[in-house]
Amino acid sequence: MTRLFFLCRKKTKKIFCEVSYKKDFVLGNVIENIIEEKFDGKSVYIGLFECSIENSKKIALIFDYLIPAKLNKSVSVGFGNMVGIATAAHVRIARKYNFFPIFTQQSVREITKTSRDCETVLHNAVTGIFQEGYTGNWGSDADHIRDKKWVKIMLNNTYLPYTMFTIDTYDYVNLETDISYSSIDKDEKFKDRLERSKKYIGKGFNFSGYKFRYDENNL
C-alpha cells in the first residue's frame, strides 16, 4: 500500500502528515479531523498527527536512513544543538561537504540544564533530518559521560541507539600539576603514563597545511 509521509507546520508547531488510500494510518495521536480528497478518481485520506517521539520512531523504522549509523569516514563533525531546533540548518551545511555528521551531540550537562532527555534529543534530530529529506549516514553522540549512571541511561534509552560514546575524564585530571616535561619526569605518578604515551613520538597530523608532530617535549 502506497503511503506518503511529510512534515508540515502550523504556526511554530511541527506536524507529521500521512496520506493513505485507507484510514489505516501508521501514525497515531491525530490532532485534526481526517481529510478526504479525490485523486485520480480515488479517495485519499490525509491525517495530521503529533510530532511526537512515538511517531518519529515509527517513521524512522520505515525510512532506515533516519536511524543513526556508525562512523564510516575519516573526518567527522559534531553539531551541538542545545535547544533542539537547529538540525535542519546543520543538514544543509552537511550536504555541502564530505564529512560524517554527528547531528546528535548533547552532553550530560546540557541535557540536565535544559531539562531534556536522551529520547527528546534524538527525536529533535530525526525530525530535522526528515524535514530536509537527508538520506546520508549520520551519527549520534552520547557526549561528556562522566559516570556509570549516565552510561546506563544512554545505553538503555528506548528511542533510537547512540552510535558514539564520548567519555569525559575531567574527574581524573590533575589541573594543578605543572605539565612541563621535566616536572612530569620527576613525578612518580606520571612516569608510567609517560612511558605508555611514548609510542606516539614521531606520529602526528596534517590539517590543511598545518603539520603537528609529537616529540618528547610536547607529548
Secondary structure as GFF3:
##gff-version 3
##sequence-region A 1 219
A	DSSP	beta_strand	3	10	.	.	.	ID=ss1
A	DSSP	beta_strand	13	20	.	.	.	ID=ss2
A	DSSP	beta_strand	35	39	.	.	.	ID=ss3
A	DSSP	beta_strand	42	50	.	.	.	ID=ss4
A	DSSP	alpha_helix	53	62	.	.	.	ID=ss5
A	DSSP	three_ten_helix	64	66	.	.	.	ID=ss6
A	DSSP	beta_strand	76	78	.	.	.	ID=ss7
A	DSSP	alpha_helix	87	94	.	.	.	ID=ss8
A	DSSP	beta_strand	100	107	.	.	.	ID=ss9
A	DSSP	alpha_helix	108	113	.	.	.	ID=ss10
A	DSSP	alpha_helix	118	132	.	.	.	ID=ss11
A	DSSP	beta_strand	139	145	.	.	.	ID=ss12
A	DSSP	alpha_helix	148	155	.	.	.	ID=ss13
A	DSSP	beta_strand	164	167	.	.	.	ID=ss14
A	DSSP	three_ten_helix	170	172	.	.	.	ID=ss15
A	DSSP	alpha_helix	181	186	.	.	.	ID=ss16
A	DSSP	alpha_helix	188	197	.	.	.	ID=ss17
A	DSSP	three_ten_helix	198	200	.	.	.	ID=ss18
A	DSSP	beta_strand	204	207	.	.	.	ID=ss19
A	DSSP	beta_strand	210	213	.	.	.	ID=ss20
###
